[in-house]
Each structure stands twice: as structure tokens, then as C-alpha cells.
């Protein structure tokens, strides 16, 4: 028996199991991929996956800042 761990040679998914699509940006708030990219991920070539992965850091500004949610509303009532 070998002590080697089998690893896949493909680009891994950026999924972090927080799957919520932002209504305006149309991107997953967890991994920052579009619905199309998520759906096609298993069929993408390694080059396509690397291109998506390289672009993800530029997408983090796609979400508007929250205005405080419930806590902000409650503090304004007081």
C-alpha cells in the first residue's frame, strides 16, 4: 500500500459552500462566480477555470455596502 494521496490534476472550485446569488450583481456571494460559470464549471477546460479564478478578486467590489440592516432600523426608532 502506498502512502501517497491521490489528487486530481484539475483546477479546484472556489466554492466555499455559501451559495447565495446577489440580486443586482448576479454573482454568488460566496465564490463570486456567475450562475453560468457555476453551472459550466465541471465542463470547463483547465484554462477556462484558471481564467475565471484569476478574475474573481476583481469581482469582490461588485456588491453594494450594507446599510446596517435590522440593527440600524432599530437604533433609528429609539
MDAnalysis code that builds the backbone (N, CA, C; Angstrom):
import MDAnalysis as mda
import numpy as np

u = mda.Universe.empty(234, n_residues=78, atom_resindex=np.repeat(np.arange(78), 3), trajectory=True)
u.add_TopologyAttr("name", ["N", "CA", "C"] * 78)
u.add_TopologyAttr("resid", np.arange(1, 79))
u.add_TopologyAttr("resname", ["UNK", "UNK", "UNK", "UNK", "UNK", "UNK", "UNK", "UNK", "UNK", "UNK", "UNK", "UNK", "UNK", "UNK", "UNK", "UNK", "UNK", "UNK", "UNK", "UNK", "UNK", "UNK", "UNK", "UNK", "UNK", "UNK", "UNK", "UNK", "UNK", "UNK", "UNK", "UNK", "UNK", "UNK", "UNK", "UNK", "UNK", "UNK", "UNK", "UNK", "UNK", "UNK", "UNK", "UNK", "UNK", "UNK", "UNK", "UNK", "UNK", "UNK", "UNK", "UNK", "UNK", "UNK", "UNK", "UNK", "UNK", "UNK", "UNK", "UNK", "UNK", "UNK", "UNK", "UNK", "UNK", "UNK", "UNK", "UNK", "UNK", "UNK", "UNK", "UNK", "UNK", "UNK", "UNK", "UNK", "UNK", "UNK"])
u.atoms.positions = np.array([
    [0.824, -1.189, 0.000],
    [0.000, 0.000, 0.000],
    [0.866, 1.249, 0.000],
    [0.474, 2.199, -0.772],
    [1.234, 3.439, -0.886],
    [0.690, 4.491, 0.074],
    [1.588, 5.355, 0.559],
    [1.182, 6.444, 1.438],
    [0.789, 7.692, 0.661],
    [0.886, 7.629, -0.661],
    [0.559, 8.797, -1.477],
    [-0.936, 9.046, -1.474],
    [-1.298, 10.296, -1.469],
    [-2.696, 10.686, -1.538],
    [-3.009, 11.017, -2.987],
    [-4.067, 10.432, -3.497],
    [-4.465, 10.714, -4.874],
    [-5.036, 12.111, -4.950],
    [-4.561, 12.895, -5.900],
    [-5.056, 14.247, -6.097],
    [-5.442, 14.417, -7.549],
    [-6.499, 15.169, -7.771],
    [-6.920, 15.454, -9.131],
    [-6.036, 16.547, -9.697],
    [-5.796, 16.499, -10.990],
    [-4.915, 17.461, -11.647],
    [-5.680, 18.686, -12.148],
    [-6.962, 18.755, -11.868],
    [-7.748, 19.875, -12.380],
    [-7.767, 21.046, -11.399],
    [-8.140, 22.199, -11.915],
    [-8.258, 23.394, -11.085],
    [-9.444, 23.191, -10.155],
    [-9.228, 23.380, -8.862],
    [-10.307, 23.174, -7.902],
    [-11.313, 24.316, -7.936],
    [-12.490, 24.037, -7.473],
    [-13.558, 25.024, -7.433],
    [-13.307, 26.032, -6.307],
    [-13.682, 27.294, -6.527],
    [-13.555, 28.301, -5.470],
    [-14.733, 28.270, -4.488],
    [-15.634, 27.319, -4.653],
    [-16.830, 27.239, -3.814],
    [-16.455, 27.132, -2.342],
    [-17.128, 27.953, -1.510],
    [-16.916, 27.892, -0.062],
    [-18.211, 27.520, 0.664],
    [-19.155, 26.968, -0.086],
    [-20.431, 26.473, 0.446],
    [-21.309, 27.577, 1.037],
    [-21.158, 28.791, 0.531],
    [-22.069, 29.888, 0.860],
    [-22.691, 30.290, -0.473],
    [-23.763, 29.632, -0.829],
    [-24.337, 29.777, -2.160],
    [-25.558, 30.693, -2.134],
    [-25.307, 31.982, -2.282],
    [-26.365, 32.981, -2.320],
    [-26.053, 33.903, -3.481],
    [-26.995, 34.030, -4.406],
    [-26.773, 34.895, -5.566],
    [-27.222, 36.306, -5.232],
    [-26.317, 37.255, -5.393],
    [-26.622, 38.664, -5.152],
    [-27.600, 39.115, -6.228],
    [-28.742, 39.725, -5.848],
    [-29.789, 40.055, -6.819],
    [-29.378, 41.081, -7.878],
    [-28.497, 41.988, -7.559],
    [-28.099, 43.003, -8.537],
    [-26.847, 42.595, -9.306],
    [-25.852, 42.098, -8.612],
    [-24.581, 41.730, -9.261],
    [-24.697, 40.412, -10.016],
    [-25.684, 39.578, -9.649],
    [-25.898, 38.270, -10.274],
    [-24.679, 37.355, -10.123],
    [-23.985, 37.497, -8.992],
    [-22.835, 36.669, -8.668],
    [-23.094, 35.984, -7.342],
    [-22.506, 34.816, -7.153],
    [-22.593, 34.129, -5.875],
    [-21.785, 34.924, -4.858],
    [-22.366, 35.210, -3.713],
    [-21.663, 35.996, -2.698],
    [-20.562, 35.185, -2.017],
    [-20.570, 33.872, -2.167],
    [-19.544, 33.037, -1.574],
    [-18.302, 32.923, -2.443],
    [-18.486, 32.523, -3.700],
    [-17.329, 32.255, -4.564],
    [-17.122, 33.317, -5.643],
    [-18.081, 34.224, -5.806],
    [-18.024, 35.326, -6.764],
    [-18.166, 34.895, -8.221],
    [-18.576, 33.644, -8.460],
    [-18.808, 33.203, -9.836],
    [-20.233, 33.499, -10.251],
    [-20.444, 33.619, -11.564],
    [-21.791, 33.798, -12.097],
    [-22.497, 32.442, -12.099],
    [-23.813, 32.464, -12.244],
    [-24.586, 31.227, -12.307],
    [-24.100, 30.369, -13.480],
    [-23.825, 31.003, -14.606],
    [-23.336, 30.285, -15.788],
    [-21.996, 29.608, -15.491],
    [-21.097, 30.326, -14.849],
    [-19.786, 29.753, -14.517],
    [-19.920, 28.576, -13.552],
    [-20.802, 28.708, -12.586],
    [-21.026, 27.619, -11.628],
    [-21.576, 26.394, -12.357],
    [-22.548, 26.619, -13.215],
    [-23.175, 25.517, -13.945],
    [-22.239, 24.830, -14.924],
    [-21.333, 25.570, -15.521],
    [-20.416, 25.012, -16.517],
    [-19.096, 24.524, -15.926],
    [-18.852, 24.775, -14.650],
    [-17.540, 24.519, -14.041],
    [-17.008, 23.121, -14.348],
    [-17.812, 22.097, -14.194],
    [-17.339, 20.721, -14.391],
    [-17.013, 20.427, -15.848],
    [-17.523, 21.238, -16.767],
    [-17.252, 21.025, -18.190],
    [-16.202, 21.980, -18.745],
    [-15.732, 22.914, -17.931],
    [-14.720, 23.867, -18.389],
    [-13.358, 23.203, -18.517],
    [-12.561, 23.726, -19.423],
    [-11.178, 23.268, -19.542],
    [-10.378, 23.875, -18.386],
    [-9.225, 23.303, -18.070],
    [-8.381, 23.902, -17.025],
    [-8.040, 25.362, -17.324],
    [-7.848, 25.690, -18.590],
    [-7.529, 27.073, -18.967],
    [-8.702, 28.006, -18.673],
    [-9.923, 27.555, -18.974],
    [-11.112, 28.365, -18.684],
    [-11.261, 28.564, -17.177],
    [-11.044, 27.516, -16.415],
    [-11.147, 27.626, -14.958],
    [-10.102, 28.584, -14.398],
    [-8.879, 28.480, -14.892],
    [-7.830, 29.394, -14.423],
    [-8.188, 30.843, -14.744],
    [-8.779, 31.079, -15.908],
    [-9.178, 32.439, -16.292],
    [-10.240, 32.976, -15.340],
    [-11.213, 32.149, -14.999],
    [-12.255, 32.558, -14.048],
    [-11.623, 32.827, -12.685],
    [-10.773, 31.923, -12.223],
    [-10.123, 32.080, -10.916],
    [-9.310, 33.374, -10.859],
    [-8.645, 33.714, -11.943],
    [-7.823, 34.933, -11.978],
    [-8.687, 36.187, -11.912],
    [-9.908, 36.103, -12.416],
    [-10.797, 37.264, -12.443],
    [-11.561, 37.466, -11.132],
    [-11.707, 36.436, -10.330],
    [-12.525, 36.512, -9.108],
    [-12.137, 37.649, -8.163],
    [-10.862, 37.905, -7.903],
    [-10.523, 39.001, -6.973],
    [-11.043, 40.370, -7.429],
    [-11.202, 40.560, -8.722],
    [-11.689, 41.854, -9.212],
    [-13.196, 42.009, -9.007],
    [-13.877, 40.939, -8.697],
    [-15.339, 40.978, -8.547],
    [-15.800, 41.303, -7.133],
    [-14.917, 41.310, -6.176],
    [-15.341, 41.490, -4.783],
    [-15.998, 42.839, -4.546],
    [-15.729, 43.844, -5.355],
    [-16.366, 45.145, -5.208],
    [-17.725, 45.243, -5.872],
    [-18.216, 44.131, -6.404],
    [-19.481, 44.141, -7.143],
    [-20.700, 44.293, -6.240],
    [-20.527, 44.107, -4.951],
    [-21.665, 44.167, -4.037],
    [-21.712, 45.516, -3.348],
    [-22.901, 46.077, -3.282],
    [-23.039, 47.369, -2.601],
    [-22.917, 47.163, -1.099],
    [-22.488, 48.179, -0.418],
    [-22.318, 48.109, 1.037],
    [-23.684, 48.019, 1.708],
    [-23.744, 47.241, 2.758],
    [-24.986, 47.138, 3.535],
    [-25.170, 48.406, 4.349],
    [-26.406, 48.747, 4.592],
    [-26.705, 49.970, 5.324],
    [-26.989, 49.733, 6.797],
    [-26.768, 48.548, 7.290],
    [-26.948, 48.305, 8.713],
    [-28.019, 47.290, 9.037],
    [-28.904, 47.023, 8.121],
    [-29.922, 46.001, 8.329],
    [-30.824, 46.281, 9.517],
    [-31.242, 45.248, 10.189],
    [-32.186, 45.339, 11.298],
    [-31.646, 46.172, 12.446],
    [-30.379, 46.041, 12.780],
    [-29.788, 46.790, 13.888],
    [-29.888, 48.291, 13.624],
    [-29.643, 48.723, 12.406],
    [-29.721, 50.151, 12.072],
    [-31.155, 50.653, 12.164],
    [-32.093, 49.845, 11.707],
    [-33.505, 50.269, 11.786],
    [-33.954, 50.418, 13.230],
    [-33.566, 49.482, 14.084],
    [-33.958, 49.537, 15.481],
    [-33.337, 50.731, 16.192],
    [-32.094, 51.071, 15.872],
    [-31.441, 52.203, 16.539],
    [-32.052, 53.542, 16.099],
    [-32.619, 53.622, 14.929],
    [-33.255, 54.864, 14.468],
    [-34.598, 55.105, 15.143],
    [-35.238, 54.045, 15.625],
    [-36.537, 54.165, 16.271],
    [-36.431, 54.816, 17.653],
    [-35.326, 54.573, 18.299],
    [-35.144, 54.896, 19.686],
    [-35.098, 56.282, 20.070],
])
